[in-house]
Amino acid sequence: MKREDIRCSSKADKEAVYLRINTLWQLGLPVPVKCHRSGFPAVTVDCGEEHIITDILSLEQGWQTLPAEMKQRMTQ
């Protein structure tokens, strides 16, 4: 599988991708996040047809913008 590398993308572009992944997650698809072979802070996220390489720092920042009830559901 080929992953889209969004590490150097703008914040707005990253947020758009994270929103698409969040929508898929809300539909019940799993969202595994794994360390990328290039090392910290790069991670891979695979959800449905979305396959990306991003940095954990911007992913964490995107996580902070999610409503609290979504976070609670994700960690259960």
Buried (B, 14 or more C-beta within 10 A) or exposed (E): EEBEBBBEBEEEEBBEBBEBBBEBBEEEBEBEEEEBEEEEBBBBBBBBEBEBBBBBEBBEBBBEEBEEEEEEEEEE
